[in-house]
Amino acid sequence: VQLQASGGGLVQAGGSLTLSCEASRNTLQIINHMAWYREAPGKGRELVAKIERSGRTTYGESVKGRFNILSRDSRNNLDLQMNNLKPDDTALYFCTFNGYTPATGSVSYWGQGTLVTVSS
């Protein structure tokens, strides 16, 4: 499974961006959840938003009410709509799919990251 993240860029505070993650050669038979994480300079990786197979969503406290995670087909794509962006949202954003294949068992795949920079 290869994940390709895109949509990052430079935006002013208060602006919006939509990140997209597309999966190719998706061999996952079961997808448990798909998620976006981010890494800010000097900080560890943190959960931004997650969507589970049931459709349940979870958001990091700092993005609640501003970000929205969705998947158009629950399998090969994952979007993150980001509104009212703040300088603290500046980070490298990663998408990840967690699931199962008979060959690997439970496994997680990660995209390469897309950079979001929010200027004040």
BAKOL-573308 format. One record per residue: residue in one letter; residue number from 1; x, y, z of N, C-alpha, C in turn. Coordinates in Angstrom, 2 decimals, decimal comma. Layout:
REM BAKOL-573308
 res   n     nxx     nyy     nzz    caxx    cayy    cazz     cxx     cyy     czz
   A NUM       X       Y       Z       X       Y       Z       X       Y       Z
...
REM end
This chain:
REM BAKOL-573308
 res   n     nxx     nyy     nzz    caxx    cayy    cazz     cxx     cyy     czz
   V   1    0,86   -1,18    0,00    0,00    0,00    0,00    0,90    1,23    0,00
   Q   2    0,62    2,14   -0,92    1,35    3,41   -0,96    0,36    4,54   -0,73
   L   3    0,73    5,45    0,17   -0,12    6,59    0,48    0,56    7,86   -0,01
   Q   4   -0,16    8,66   -0,74    0,37    9,91   -1,28   -0,43   11,07   -0,71
   A   5    0,23   11,87    0,13   -0,42   13,03    0,73   -0,14   14,27   -0,10
   S   6   -1,12   15,15   -0,18   -0,95   16,38   -0,94   -1,84   17,47   -0,35
   G   7   -1,66   18,69   -0,83   -2,53   19,77   -0,44   -1,91   20,77    0,52
   G   8   -0,73   20,47    1,02   -0,08   21,42    1,93    0,35   22,68    1,21
   G   9    0,71   23,67    2,00    1,16   24,92    1,41    1,24   26,00    2,45
   L  10    1,42   27,21    1,97    1,52   28,40    2,83    0,19   29,13    2,82
   V  11   -0,32   29,43    4,00   -1,60   30,11    4,12   -1,52   31,09    5,28
   Q  12   -2,29   32,15    5,18   -2,33   33,12    6,27   -3,25   32,62    7,38
   A  13   -3,00   33,08    8,58   -3,85   32,73    9,71   -5,29   33,10    9,38
   G  14   -6,19   32,20    9,75   -7,60   32,38    9,45   -8,03   31,74    8,14
   G  15   -7,06   31,32    7,35   -7,36   30,71    6,07   -7,70   29,24    6,16
   S  16   -7,88   28,62    5,01   -8,29   27,22    4,94   -7,42   26,45    3,95
   L  17   -7,28   25,18    4,21   -6,62   24,25    3,31   -7,32   22,91    3,41
   T  18   -7,25   22,13    2,34   -7,73   20,75    2,39   -6,59   19,84    1,99
   L  19   -6,25   18,93    2,87   -5,24   17,92    2,59   -5,92   16,67    2,05
   S  20   -5,24   16,00    1,14   -5,77   14,77    0,58   -4,73   13,67    0,66
   C  21   -5,19   12,46    0,84   -4,32   11,28    0,89   -4,96   10,22    0,00
   E  22   -4,20    9,79   -0,99   -4,69    8,78   -1,91   -3,88    7,50   -1,77
   A  23   -4,58    6,37   -1,69   -3,93    5,08   -1,57   -3,87    4,40   -2,93
   S  24   -2,74    3,80   -3,21   -2,61    2,98   -4,41   -2,17    1,58   -4,00
   R  25   -2,53    0,63   -4,81   -2,22   -0,78   -4,51   -2,67   -1,13   -3,08
   N  26   -3,89   -0,77   -2,80   -4,42   -0,99   -1,46   -4,84   -2,45   -1,31
   T  27   -4,05   -3,21   -0,57   -4,33   -4,63   -0,37   -4,96   -4,91    1,00
   L  28   -5,23   -3,84    1,73   -5,85   -4,05    3,04   -7,23   -4,66    2,86
   Q  29   -7,48   -5,77    3,52   -8,79   -6,42    3,42   -9,77   -5,78    4,40
   I  30   -9,24   -5,34    5,52  -10,05   -4,64    6,51   -9,30   -3,36    6,86
   I  31  -10,01   -2,26    6,85   -9,42   -0,99    7,29  -10,04   -0,65    8,63
   N  32   -9,21   -0,63    9,66   -9,71   -0,33   11,01   -9,94    1,17   11,18
   H  33   -8,94    1,95   10,76   -9,11    3,39   10,83   -8,13    4,07    9,88
   M  34   -8,42    5,31    9,56   -7,55    6,18    8,78   -7,39    7,47    9,58
   A  35   -6,22    8,05    9,51   -5,97    9,19   10,39   -4,96   10,15    9,79
   W  36   -4,97   11,35   10,34   -3,94   12,36   10,05   -3,20   12,64   11,36
   Y  37   -1,88   12,67   11,27   -1,01   13,08   12,36   -0,18   14,27   11,87
   R  38    0,43   14,96   12,81    1,33   16,05   12,42    2,52   16,12   13,36
   E  39    3,58   16,67   12,81    4,80   16,91   13,58    5,21   18,36   13,39
   A  40    5,20   19,10   14,47    5,65   20,49   14,43    7,13   20,52   14,81
   P  41    7,85   21,55   14,37    9,28   21,64   14,71    9,51   21,54   16,21
   G  42   10,37   20,62   16,62   10,70   20,47   18,03    9,67   19,72   18,85
   K  43    8,64   19,20   18,20    7,59   18,48   18,93    7,43   17,08   18,38
   G  44    6,79   16,23   19,16    6,54   14,87   18,73    5,34   14,79   17,79
   R  45    5,12   13,61   17,26    3,98   13,40   16,37    2,70   13,35   17,19
   E  46    1,68   14,06   16,77    0,42   14,08   17,50   -0,74   13,78   16,56
   L  47   -1,77   13,17   17,13   -2,97   12,87   16,37   -3,72   14,17   16,07
   V  48   -4,09   14,34   14,81   -4,92   15,47   14,41   -6,38   15,02   14,34
   A  49   -6,63   13,94   13,59   -7,99   13,46   13,43   -7,95   12,01   12,97
   K  50   -8,95   11,26   13,35   -9,04    9,85   12,99  -10,47    9,52   12,64
   I  51  -10,64    8,66   11,64  -11,97    8,16   11,31  -11,91    6,64   11,32
   E  52  -12,81    6,02   12,06  -12,82    4,57   12,22  -13,75    3,93   11,20
   R  53  -13,64    2,62   11,11  -14,45    1,87   10,14  -15,94    2,12   10,38
   S  54  -16,31    2,34   11,61  -17,71    2,60   11,95  -18,16    3,99   11,51
   G  55  -17,20    4,83   11,17  -17,53    6,21   10,83  -17,30    7,17   11,98
   R  56  -17,00    6,62   13,15  -16,73    7,47   14,30  -15,46    8,27   14,06
   T  57  -15,50    9,53   14,44  -14,35   10,41   14,28  -13,83   10,89   15,62
   T  58  -12,54   11,11   15,67  -11,86   11,63   16,86  -10,94   12,76   16,41
   Y  59  -10,91   13,84   17,21  -10,08   14,99   16,87   -9,19   15,37   18,04
   G  60   -8,00   15,87   17,72   -7,16   16,44   18,75   -7,83   17,68   19,32
   E  61   -7,57   17,94   20,60   -8,25   19,04   21,27   -8,02   20,37   20,57
   S  62   -6,85   20,59   20,06   -6,51   21,89   19,49   -7,17   22,15   18,14
   V  63   -7,75   21,12   17,51   -8,33   21,31   16,18   -9,84   21,10   16,17
   K  64  -10,41   20,71   17,29  -11,85   20,48   17,35  -12,61   21,73   16,93
   G  65  -13,62   21,51   16,09  -14,43   22,62   15,63  -13,85   23,36   14,44
   R  66  -12,59   23,07   14,09  -11,96   23,76   12,96  -11,63   22,81   11,82
   F  67  -11,32   21,56   12,15  -10,92   20,57   11,15  -12,01   19,53   10,97
   N  68  -12,06   18,95    9,78  -13,03   17,90    9,49  -12,35   16,81    8,68
   I  69  -12,46   15,57    9,16  -11,86   14,44    8,45  -12,96   13,66    7,74
   L  70  -12,68   13,26    6,51  -13,68   12,49    5,77  -13,00   11,64    4,71
   S  71  -13,69   10,58    4,35  -13,24    9,71    3,28  -14,39    9,50    2,32
   R  72  -14,12    9,67    1,04  -15,19    9,57    0,05  -15,61    8,12   -0,17
   D  73  -14,69    7,16    0,01  -15,07    5,77   -0,25  -14,67    4,83    0,88
   S  74  -14,17    5,36    2,00  -13,78    4,58    3,18  -12,69    3,57    2,88
   R  75  -11,94    3,81    1,82  -10,94    2,81    1,48   -9,68    3,39    0,84
   N  76   -9,84    4,25   -0,15   -8,68    4,68   -0,93   -8,36    6,17   -0,83
   N  77   -9,13    6,90   -0,09   -8,82    8,32    0,00   -9,22    8,84    1,38
   L  78   -8,55    9,89    1,75   -8,78   10,50    3,06   -8,49   11,98    2,93
   D  79   -9,44   12,81    3,34   -9,26   14,25    3,28   -9,27   14,85    4,68
   L  80   -8,62   15,99    4,80   -8,67   16,76    6,03   -8,96   18,20    5,66
   Q  81  -10,14   18,64    5,98  -10,53   20,03    5,74  -10,12   20,85    6,96
   M  82   -9,30   21,86    6,71   -8,76   22,67    7,81   -9,22   24,10    7,65
   N  83   -9,93   24,60    8,63  -10,46   25,96    8,59   -9,91   26,77    9,76
   N  84   -9,98   28,07    9,60   -9,51   28,98   10,65   -8,12   28,56   11,14
   L  85   -7,22   28,41   10,23   -5,88   27,94   10,56   -5,13   28,94   11,42
   K  86   -4,29   28,41   12,31   -3,51   29,22   13,23   -2,02   28,91   13,03
   P  87   -1,16   29,84   13,40    0,28   29,57   13,28    0,70   28,28   13,98
   D  88    0,04   27,93   15,08    0,37   26,69   15,79    0,02   25,44   14,99
   D  89   -0,73   25,59   13,92   -1,04   24,43   13,05    0,10   24,13   12,09
   T  90    1,11   24,98   12,06    2,26   24,75   11,19    2,93   23,44   11,56
   A  91    3,03   22,53   10,59    3,59   21,21   10,86    3,66   20,42    9,56
   L  92    4,34   19,30    9,65    4,33   18,31    8,59    3,19   17,33    8,90
   Y  93    2,27   17,18    7,96    1,08   16,37    8,18    1,23   15,03    7,46
   F  94    0,93   13,97    8,20    1,04   12,60    7,67   -0,31   11,92    7,70
   C  95   -0,60   11,16    6,66   -1,79   10,32    6,68   -1,36    8,88    6,97
   T  96   -2,24    8,13    7,58   -1,96    6,74    7,90   -3,23    5,91    7,78
   F  97   -3,08    4,71    7,26   -4,16    3,74    7,20   -3,76    2,55    8,07
   N  98   -4,65    2,13    8,93   -4,41    0,95    9,77   -5,41   -0,13    9,40
   G  99   -4,91   -1,33    9,16   -5,84   -2,39    8,77   -5,23   -3,76    8,89
   Y 100   -5,74   -4,67    8,08   -5,36   -6,08    8,19   -5,26   -6,69    6,79
   T 101   -4,22   -7,49    6,61   -4,15   -8,38    5,46   -3,74   -9,76    5,98
   P 102   -4,12  -10,82    5,29   -3,71  -12,16    5,73   -2,20  -12,31    5,77
   A 103   -1,50  -11,62    4,87   -0,04  -11,77    4,78    0,68  -11,06    5,91
   T 104    0,18   -9,90    6,32    0,90   -9,08    7,31    0,23   -9,06    8,68
   G 105   -1,03   -9,49    8,75   -1,76   -9,30    9,99   -2,11   -7,83   10,13
   S 106   -2,14   -7,35   11,37   -2,44   -5,94   11,60   -1,25   -5,10   11,16
   V 107   -1,51   -4,03   10,42   -0,43   -3,23    9,86   -0,87   -1,79    9,68
   S 108    0,09   -0,88    9,76   -0,18    0,53    9,49    0,74    1,01    8,38
   Y 109    0,18    1,79    7,47    0,95    2,39    6,40    0,91    3,91    6,55
   W 110    2,02    4,56    6,20    2,13    6,01    6,35    2,49    6,66    5,02
   G 111    1,93    7,83    4,81    2,31    8,65    3,68    3,59    9,42    3,99
   Q 112    4,07   10,17    3,01    5,37   10,83    3,14    5,29   12,18    3,84
   G 113    4,12   12,69    4,06    3,98   13,98    4,73    3,80   15,13    3,76
   T 114    2,99   16,08    4,15    2,80   17,29    3,37    2,88   18,47    4,33
   L 115    3,63   19,50    3,96    3,94   20,60    4,87    2,88   21,69    4,81
   V 116    2,39   22,05    5,98    1,46   23,16    6,13    2,16   24,26    6,93
   T 117    2,19   25,45    6,37    2,79   26,59    7,04    1,75   27,69    7,15
   V 118    1,49   28,14    8,36    0,50   29,18    8,59    1,22   30,42    9,09
   S 119    1,10   31,49    8,35    1,76   32,75    8,74    0,81   33,62    9,54
   S 120    1,40   34,38   10,45    0,56   35,23   11,32    0,32   36,59   10,69
REM end
